[in-house]
Amino acid sequence: MGGTGIPLWSNAKRTFWNGVTRMYNRHNGITPPSADEIARRARAHYLIGEAGFPNYGDEIIAREWVKYLAQVDPEVPVIFDCLCAGPAAAILHGLHPKLTVVDTVAQLCMTDRERLWHALPEADRASTAIEDIPAETIGAELCKALDDEGYGARYAAGIRLLTKKTQDLHIIGGGYMRSVWNANLARLSAALWAQLHHMPAVVSGVGLEPLNAADRVYAADIAKQITAFSCRDIPSRDAIDPGHTSATLAPDDCFVNALDGVYLPDDAPLPRTMVCMQTDLVDDPDALLRHMVNVLEAWHVPRGERIGVVECIPYDSQNAMQALGEHGWEPWLYPMQDLLERGFPAQAGQRWLSTRYHPHLLAAAKGCSGTFIAVQPGYYDVKHNAVLRMGSRWTQTCIGQPDIPQPGPGFADPSVRFMYRDQIRKQVAPLYGMPGGR
């Protein structure tokens, strides 16, 4: 036995294999990682998003970022933080060799909001909706827990992952942060906390509108202090940075890998006409479905023809399926999980009718013609206008509009996706480097 209690033969064995490894590396031109690189690989990239609800747009953005990190930095662990961590872990399974999914920041914001509301005097609770608790106040409570895990002891394990095992923080894009979803918006405080604790933080491709005045100030203050902040639409960028000094305009985060592998194969047998109709965030779902039928009739879609129905949230397309069947068409469902696992069903030559943002974006980027219906003014019109800015030339129709337009063309130049890819990757280079740059 040696003085350390380790058998001498064990030391000799280790020395032998270390020598073999050095000879192998030298023979094959392999440079072993430095001590600094080994230390870097021990600390995770921390992503905050909204995967797991599930909602197709949030899922595709999360998957594309996790896939990107598997390409450019596979040796570094990834921690993905979202509210629905269980479903998200299944949806993201297998995309990165060192992925952990948690709900630390998301749950702390939700529980902090509850605690703040219950702490109000009873008379104030009666007149104050929980959604009216300021995001900045919720975010301040989040930061207290990150500074003192005893303040959020139920999430101490997750807090330690963020505070002790993380090298940077990235809030990924999507439309899940706005004033009405104040607990979601409060997650921005995690980016500021990270930056102030020597972890570079980036917010990329977010859609924030509509924001109230207080939340505009809150988001603007964070944008000024972190490494980079970008919005996917002009109203969001202008709301928090009218002078365009701290927030930039960016494409949607789904372009981070130039949409490679996102679509079904080009030779897949797909319907010529596709619809995506949502009944959430719609005041009168029946009026929406009547308008869908009116549009298809104005487009002279023959009765009996198969119409593809894209589902972005499970069960959200059942009413559209029923309405299509009742009016003599053959509805064919593309379930949300199949969109992720098999691919998005868009091909050049199709025509689309969509209320949702990402189906509009992905179909138009593939060259499909189409028309969009903007529901919930101030939210979805901002989304669809962002797609027009990115390259879509689809027409718009409104519920109840008598003069129905023909579908407008998709992107004039589908190869713009590569420019968008490079733009997104450049913004996050302070966290992940540029591909091939490490």
C-alpha positions as CSV (number, residue, x, y, z in Angstrom):
1,M,0.0,0.0,0.0
2,G,1.2,3.5,-0.6
3,G,1.0,6.3,1.9
4,T,-2.4,7.3,0.6
5,G,-3.9,3.9,1.1
6,I,-4.1,3.3,-2.7
7,P,-2.3,0.1,-3.8
8,L,1.0,0.8,-5.7
9,W,-0.2,-1.3,-8.6
10,S,-3.1,1.0,-9.0
11,N,-0.8,4.0,-9.4
12,A,1.3,2.1,-11.9
13,K,-1.8,1.1,-13.9
14,R,-2.9,4.7,-14.0
15,T,0.6,5.8,-15.1
16,F,0.6,3.2,-17.8
17,W,-2.7,4.2,-19.3
18,N,-1.9,7.9,-19.1
19,G,1.2,7.1,-21.2
20,V,-0.8,5.1,-23.7
21,T,-3.3,8.0,-24.0
22,R,-0.5,10.5,-24.6
23,M,1.1,8.4,-27.3
24,Y,-2.4,7.9,-29.0
25,N,-3.0,11.6,-28.9
26,R,0.4,12.4,-30.3
27,H,0.1,9.9,-33.0
28,N,-3.3,11.1,-34.1
29,G,-2.6,14.8,-33.7
30,I,-5.0,15.2,-30.8
31,T,-4.4,18.1,-28.4
32,P,-5.9,17.2,-25.0
33,P,-8.1,19.9,-23.4
34,S,-6.4,22.4,-21.2
35,A,-7.1,22.7,-17.5
36,D,-9.1,25.8,-18.3
37,E,-11.2,24.0,-20.9
38,I,-11.8,21.1,-18.5
39,A,-13.0,23.6,-15.9
40,R,-15.3,25.3,-18.5
41,R,-16.8,22.0,-19.5
42,A,-17.8,21.4,-15.9
43,R,-20.2,24.4,-15.9
44,A,-23.5,24.3,-17.8
45,H,-25.1,26.5,-20.3
46,Y,-28.4,27.5,-18.7
47,L,-31.4,28.0,-21.0
48,I,-34.8,29.5,-20.0
49,G,-37.7,28.9,-22.3
50,E,-41.3,27.7,-22.4
51,A,-41.1,24.1,-23.7
52,G,-43.4,21.4,-22.5
53,F,-46.9,23.0,-22.4
54,P,-46.8,21.9,-25.3
55,N,-47.2,24.5,-28.0
56,Y,-45.5,23.8,-31.3
57,G,-43.7,27.2,-31.6
58,D,-42.2,27.1,-28.2
59,E,-41.2,23.4,-28.6
60,I,-39.5,24.0,-32.0
61,I,-37.5,26.9,-30.7
62,A,-36.4,24.9,-27.6
63,R,-35.5,21.9,-29.8
64,E,-33.5,24.0,-32.2
65,W,-31.4,25.6,-29.5
66,V,-30.7,22.3,-27.8
67,K,-29.7,20.7,-31.1
68,Y,-27.4,23.7,-31.8
69,L,-25.6,23.3,-28.5
70,A,-25.2,19.6,-29.2
71,Q,-23.5,20.6,-32.5
72,V,-21.2,23.3,-31.2
73,D,-20.5,22.5,-27.5
74,P,-21.5,18.9,-26.8
75,E,-19.1,18.4,-23.9
76,V,-20.8,21.2,-21.9
77,P,-23.9,20.3,-19.9
78,V,-27.1,22.1,-20.8
79,I,-29.8,22.9,-18.2
80,F,-33.1,23.8,-19.7
81,D,-35.5,25.7,-17.3
82,C,-39.3,25.8,-18.1
83,L,-42.6,25.5,-16.3
84,C,-43.6,22.1,-17.6
85,A,-40.3,20.3,-17.0
86,G,-41.7,16.7,-17.2
87,P,-43.2,16.9,-20.7
88,A,-40.3,19.1,-21.9
89,A,-37.8,16.4,-20.8
90,A,-39.6,13.9,-23.0
91,I,-39.9,16.3,-26.0
92,L,-36.2,17.2,-25.8
93,H,-35.0,13.7,-25.1
94,G,-32.0,12.5,-27.1
95,L,-31.2,15.9,-28.6
96,H,-28.2,16.6,-26.4
97,P,-25.9,14.1,-24.6
98,K,-25.8,16.1,-21.4
99,L,-29.2,17.7,-21.1
100,T,-31.0,18.3,-17.8
101,V,-34.5,19.8,-17.6
102,V,-35.6,21.7,-14.5
103,D,-38.4,24.2,-13.6
104,T,-36.5,26.2,-11.0
105,V,-36.8,29.8,-12.3
106,A,-40.2,29.2,-13.8
107,Q,-41.6,27.8,-10.6
108,L,-40.0,30.3,-8.3
109,C,-41.7,33.1,-10.4
110,M,-45.0,31.4,-10.1
111,T,-44.8,30.7,-6.4
112,D,-43.4,34.2,-5.7
113,R,-46.4,35.7,-7.6
114,E,-48.8,33.6,-5.4
115,R,-47.0,34.7,-2.2
116,L,-47.0,38.4,-3.2
117,W,-50.7,38.3,-4.0
118,H,-51.6,36.5,-0.7
119,A,-49.5,39.0,1.2
120,L,-51.7,41.8,0.1
121,P,-54.3,43.0,2.6
122,E,-57.6,41.2,2.1
123,A,-59.3,44.3,0.7
124,D,-56.6,44.8,-1.8
125,R,-56.7,41.1,-2.9
126,A,-60.4,41.5,-3.7
127,S,-59.6,44.4,-6.1
128,T,-56.3,43.1,-7.5
129,A,-56.0,40.4,-10.0
130,I,-52.9,38.1,-9.5
131,E,-51.9,39.0,-13.1
132,D,-51.6,42.6,-11.9
133,I,-48.6,41.9,-9.6
134,P,-45.7,43.8,-11.3
135,A,-43.3,41.6,-13.1
136,E,-40.4,43.6,-11.6
137,T,-41.7,42.8,-8.1
138,I,-41.9,39.1,-8.9
139,G,-38.4,39.2,-10.4
140,A,-37.0,40.8,-7.2
141,E,-38.4,37.9,-5.2
142,L,-36.8,35.5,-7.6
143,C,-33.4,37.2,-7.2
144,K,-33.8,37.0,-3.4
145,A,-34.1,33.2,-3.7
146,L,-31.1,33.0,-6.0
147,D,-29.0,35.0,-3.5
148,D,-30.4,33.0,-0.5
149,E,-31.7,29.5,-1.2
150,G,-33.4,29.5,2.2
151,Y,-35.9,32.0,0.6
152,G,-36.9,29.3,-1.9
153,A,-35.8,26.1,-0.1
154,R,-38.2,23.8,-2.0
155,Y,-36.0,24.6,-5.1
156,A,-32.6,24.6,-3.4
157,A,-31.2,21.8,-5.6
158,G,-32.2,23.7,-8.7
159,I,-31.0,27.0,-7.3
160,R,-27.6,25.5,-6.7
161,L,-27.4,24.2,-10.3
162,L,-27.9,27.8,-11.5
163,T,-25.8,29.6,-8.9
164,K,-22.9,27.1,-8.6
165,K,-22.8,24.9,-11.8
166,T,-23.6,27.4,-14.5
167,Q,-21.3,29.5,-16.8
168,D,-23.9,31.6,-18.7
169,L,-27.6,32.2,-19.1
170,H,-29.7,32.4,-22.2
171,I,-33.4,33.3,-22.3
172,I,-34.5,31.9,-25.6
173,G,-37.1,33.4,-27.9
174,G,-40.9,33.1,-28.2
175,G,-44.0,35.0,-27.3
176,Y,-44.4,33.6,-23.8
177,M,-43.4,36.8,-21.9
178,R,-45.8,39.7,-21.8
179,S,-47.6,41.8,-19.2
180,V,-50.6,39.5,-18.9
181,W,-48.3,36.6,-18.2
182,N,-46.4,38.5,-15.5
183,A,-44.7,35.4,-13.9
184,N,-43.3,34.5,-17.3
185,L,-42.1,38.0,-17.9
186,A,-40.4,38.1,-14.5
187,R,-38.0,35.4,-15.7
188,L,-36.1,38.3,-17.3
189,S,-34.7,39.0,-13.9
190,A,-32.7,35.8,-14.0
191,A,-30.7,37.2,-16.9
192,L,-29.9,40.4,-14.9
193,W,-29.0,38.3,-11.8
194,A,-26.6,36.2,-13.9
195,Q,-25.0,39.2,-15.5
196,L,-24.4,40.8,-12.1
197,H,-22.9,37.6,-10.9
198,H,-20.3,37.4,-13.7
199,M,-22.2,35.1,-16.0
200,P,-22.8,36.6,-19.4
201,A,-26.6,36.7,-20.2
202,V,-28.4,36.9,-23.5
203,V,-32.1,37.3,-24.3
204,S,-32.7,36.4,-28.0
205,G,-35.7,36.7,-30.3
206,V,-38.4,37.5,-27.8
207,G,-41.8,38.9,-28.6
208,L,-42.9,41.0,-25.6
209,E,-45.9,43.0,-26.8
210,P,-48.3,44.0,-25.5
211,L,-46.5,45.4,-22.5
212,N,-47.8,47.9,-20.0
213,A,-45.8,51.1,-19.1
214,A,-44.2,49.6,-16.0
215,D,-43.2,46.4,-17.7
216,R,-41.6,48.4,-20.6
217,V,-39.4,50.2,-18.1
218,Y,-38.6,46.9,-16.4
219,A,-37.6,45.1,-19.6
220,A,-35.7,48.2,-20.8
221,D,-33.6,48.3,-17.7
222,I,-32.6,44.7,-18.1
223,A,-31.8,45.1,-21.8
224,K,-29.3,47.9,-20.9
225,Q,-27.4,45.8,-18.5
226,I,-26.9,42.3,-20.0
227,T,-24.6,41.1,-22.8
228,A,-27.2,41.1,-25.6
229,F,-31.0,41.5,-26.0
230,S,-33.0,41.0,-29.2
231,C,-36.7,41.1,-30.2
232,R,-38.3,39.4,-33.1
233,D,-40.7,42.2,-33.8
234,I,-40.5,45.9,-34.2
235,P,-43.1,46.9,-31.6
236,S,-41.4,44.9,-28.9
237,R,-38.0,46.4,-29.7
238,D,-39.3,49.9,-29.9
239,A,-41.3,49.5,-26.7
240,I,-38.2,48.8,-24.6
241,D,-35.6,50.7,-26.6
242,P,-37.0,53.6,-28.7
243,G,-33.5,54.8,-29.4
244,H,-32.3,51.4,-30.6
245,T,-29.2,51.4,-28.4
246,S,-29.6,48.3,-26.2
247,A,-32.0,46.0,-28.0
248,T,-31.7,44.7,-31.6
249,L,-34.2,43.4,-34.1
250,A,-33.7,39.7,-34.9
251,P,-35.3,36.9,-36.8
252,D,-37.3,34.2,-35.0
253,D,-35.1,31.9,-33.0
254,C,-36.4,28.9,-34.9
255,F,-33.9,29.9,-37.7
256,V,-30.8,29.1,-35.5
257,N,-30.2,26.0,-37.6
258,A,-31.6,27.4,-40.8
259,L,-34.7,25.1,-40.4
260,D,-32.6,22.1,-41.4
261,G,-34.5,18.9,-40.5
262,V,-37.6,20.8,-39.5
263,Y,-39.8,19.8,-42.5
264,L,-41.2,16.6,-43.8
265,P,-39.4,15.3,-46.9
266,D,-40.2,17.2,-50.1
267,D,-41.6,14.1,-51.7
268,A,-44.0,13.4,-48.8
269,P,-47.7,13.1,-50.0
270,L,-49.3,16.2,-48.5
271,P,-52.6,17.9,-49.1
272,R,-52.6,20.9,-51.4
273,T,-54.6,23.0,-48.9
274,M,-53.6,23.3,-45.2
275,V,-55.3,25.1,-42.3
276,C,-54.2,25.9,-38.8
277,M,-57.1,27.3,-36.7
278,Q,-56.8,28.1,-33.0
279,T,-59.7,28.5,-30.6
280,D,-57.7,29.8,-27.7
281,L,-57.4,33.6,-27.5
282,V,-60.5,33.9,-29.7
283,D,-63.6,35.7,-28.5
284,D,-66.0,33.8,-30.8
285,P,-64.6,30.4,-32.0
286,D,-67.7,29.8,-34.1
287,A,-67.3,33.0,-36.0
288,L,-63.7,32.0,-36.7
289,L,-64.7,28.6,-38.0
290,R,-67.4,30.1,-40.2
291,H,-64.8,32.5,-41.7
292,M,-62.5,29.5,-42.3
293,V,-65.2,27.9,-44.4
294,N,-65.9,31.1,-46.2
295,V,-62.2,31.4,-47.2
296,L,-62.0,27.9,-48.5
297,E,-65.2,28.4,-50.5
298,A,-63.8,31.7,-51.9
299,W,-60.6,29.7,-52.9
300,H,-62.9,27.1,-54.7
301,V,-61.5,24.2,-52.7
302,P,-63.5,21.3,-54.0
303,R,-65.8,19.4,-51.6
304,G,-64.4,16.0,-50.8
305,E,-60.8,17.2,-51.1
306,R,-58.4,16.4,-48.3
307,I,-57.4,19.4,-46.2
308,G,-54.5,19.1,-43.8
309,V,-55.1,20.4,-40.3
310,V,-52.0,21.4,-38.3
311,E,-52.3,21.1,-34.6
312,C,-50.0,23.3,-32.5
313,I,-51.6,22.6,-29.1
314,P,-53.1,19.2,-28.5
315,Y,-56.9,19.1,-29.0
316,D,-57.0,22.7,-30.2
317,S,-57.9,21.6,-33.8
318,Q,-60.9,19.4,-33.0
319,N,-63.5,22.1,-33.8
320,A,-61.8,22.9,-37.1
321,M,-61.7,19.2,-38.0
322,Q,-65.4,18.9,-37.2
323,A,-66.3,22.0,-39.2
324,L,-64.4,20.8,-42.3
325,G,-66.1,17.4,-42.1
326,E,-69.5,18.9,-41.8
327,H,-69.0,21.1,-44.9
328,G,-67.9,18.2,-47.1
329,W,-64.2,18.2,-46.9
330,E,-61.9,15.4,-45.7
331,P,-59.9,16.8,-42.7
332,W,-56.5,15.1,-42.1
333,L,-54.9,15.9,-38.8
334,Y,-51.1,16.5,-38.3
335,P,-50.7,16.1,-34.5
336,M,-48.3,18.4,-32.7
337,Q,-46.0,15.6,-31.6
338,D,-45.7,14.4,-35.2
339,L,-44.8,17.9,-36.3
340,L,-41.8,17.6,-34.0
341,E,-40.8,14.0,-34.5
342,R,-41.5,13.6,-38.3
343,G,-41.4,17.2,-39.6
344,F,-43.6,20.1,-40.5
345,P,-46.0,19.4,-43.4
346,A,-45.1,22.3,-45.8
347,Q,-44.2,22.0,-49.4
348,A,-43.9,24.6,-52.2
349,G,-47.1,24.6,-54.2
350,Q,-49.4,24.4,-51.1
351,R,-51.8,27.1,-50.0
352,W,-52.3,27.8,-46.3
353,L,-54.8,29.5,-44.0
354,S,-53.4,30.1,-40.5
355,T,-54.2,32.0,-37.4
356,R,-51.0,30.9,-35.8
357,Y,-47.6,32.5,-36.1
358,H,-45.1,29.6,-36.5
359,P,-47.2,27.8,-39.2
360,H,-47.3,31.0,-41.1
361,L,-43.6,31.5,-40.7
362,L,-42.5,27.9,-41.6
363,A,-44.9,27.5,-44.5
364,A,-44.0,30.9,-46.0
365,A,-40.3,30.2,-45.6
366,K,-40.8,27.0,-47.5
367,G,-42.4,28.9,-50.4
368,C,-46.0,28.2,-49.7
369,S,-48.7,30.7,-50.5
370,G,-51.2,31.6,-47.9
371,T,-53.5,34.0,-45.9
372,F,-53.3,34.7,-42.2
373,I,-56.0,35.6,-39.8
374,A,-54.8,37.8,-36.9
375,V,-56.7,37.0,-33.7
376,Q,-56.4,39.1,-30.5
377,P,-55.3,42.5,-31.7
378,G,-52.1,43.8,-30.1
379,Y,-50.7,40.3,-29.8
380,Y,-51.2,38.2,-32.9
381,D,-51.2,41.0,-35.4
382,V,-47.7,41.9,-34.1
383,K,-46.7,38.3,-34.6
384,H,-47.9,38.1,-38.2
385,N,-46.4,41.4,-39.1
386,A,-43.1,40.1,-37.9
387,V,-43.4,37.2,-40.4
388,L,-44.1,39.7,-43.1
389,R,-41.0,41.6,-42.2
390,M,-39.0,38.3,-42.3
391,G,-40.1,37.7,-45.9
392,S,-43.7,36.4,-46.1
393,R,-46.0,38.0,-48.6
394,W,-49.2,36.4,-47.5
395,T,-52.4,38.2,-47.5
396,Q,-54.5,39.0,-44.4
397,T,-58.2,38.4,-43.8
398,C,-60.3,39.3,-40.8
399,I,-63.1,37.3,-39.2
400,G,-66.3,38.3,-40.9
401,Q,-64.6,40.2,-43.7
402,P,-66.8,39.8,-46.9
403,D,-64.0,40.4,-49.5
404,I,-61.7,37.5,-49.1
405,P,-58.3,37.7,-50.7
406,Q,-56.5,35.0,-52.6
407,P,-53.4,33.5,-51.0
408,G,-50.3,35.7,-51.2
409,P,-46.8,34.2,-52.0
410,G,-44.3,32.9,-49.5
411,F,-40.7,34.1,-49.1
412,A,-39.3,35.5,-52.3
413,D,-35.9,34.1,-51.4
414,P,-36.1,30.9,-49.2
415,S,-32.3,31.0,-48.8
416,V,-32.6,34.0,-46.5
417,R,-32.9,31.3,-43.8
418,F,-29.1,31.0,-43.9
419,M,-28.6,34.7,-43.3
420,Y,-31.0,34.5,-40.4
421,R,-29.1,31.5,-39.0
422,D,-25.8,33.4,-39.0
423,Q,-27.4,36.5,-37.5
424,I,-28.8,34.6,-34.6
425,R,-25.6,32.7,-34.0
426,K,-23.6,35.9,-34.0
427,Q,-25.7,37.3,-31.2
428,V,-25.1,34.4,-28.9
429,A,-21.4,34.0,-29.8
430,P,-20.4,35.6,-26.4
431,L,-21.9,32.5,-24.8
432,Y,-21.3,29.7,-27.3
433,G,-18.6,31.0,-29.7
434,M,-19.1,30.7,-33.4
435,P,-19.4,27.2,-34.9
436,G,-15.9,25.8,-35.3
437,G,-14.4,28.6,-33.3
438,R,-13.6,26.8,-30.0
